[in-house]
């Protein structure tokens, strides 16, 4: 029975990764960047959940608490309601979080915070390779035709 579950999760993950690769190619960016910046929460959820189901091991609780605290301390972050770590292999860690941002945050602000999260966590915590933040709640999109001073 466990083998059947593993095969089902693996097939689902392969399909999700194929979709991520196709979408990334369409936007001419790397799959990792696509996953970080896409607003398609379904693609993120399926990819992350299937990855976790196959690897199945989280970071040690003390490390997970420290990582979560780092994410919670980022500028404009109000709360981190969901936080997940997954061991990808020996000394390799994946970090994903649903994050509630301050009401004033625009899409560009959230992108800057997500980049800052990776800049902080990767060098400070050996093994952290990927950091993905998924904004929860309402996010205001910045209109490209609006420029400061107008």
C-alpha positions, 0 to 999 in steps of 0.5 A: 500500500505504501508503494502505491501511495509513493507512486501516486505522489511521484506521478503528481509531483512529476506532472507539477514539475512539468507544468512549472518547467513549461510555465517558466519556459513561457516566461523565459525564467528558471523554474525556481524563479517561476515558483518563487514569483508565481501567484498560482498558489495551486501550482505551488501547493501541489509542488511543495506538498508532493515534494514533502510527501516523497521526502517526508522529513522536516528540519529539527524543531530548533532549526525550524523555530529559528528559521520561522522566527527569521521569516517572521522578522522580515520587514512588512511581515505580520504573521507566518501562519504556515511554515514547512521545512523539508529535507531534500537530501544530506545537508539540503533543506527546503523552506516554504511559508505562507506569509501575511504581509502588512496591508500597505504591501504591493506586489513589488514589496512582497517580491523584495521581502521574498528575495530578502528572505532567501538572502538572509536564510541561505548564508546564515543556515547551512543547508538551506537551499531554497526559500519560498514565501507564499503571500496569503490574504489580499495583495494589491498589485502595482499598476505598471502605468503609475509612476511616482510623482504623478 
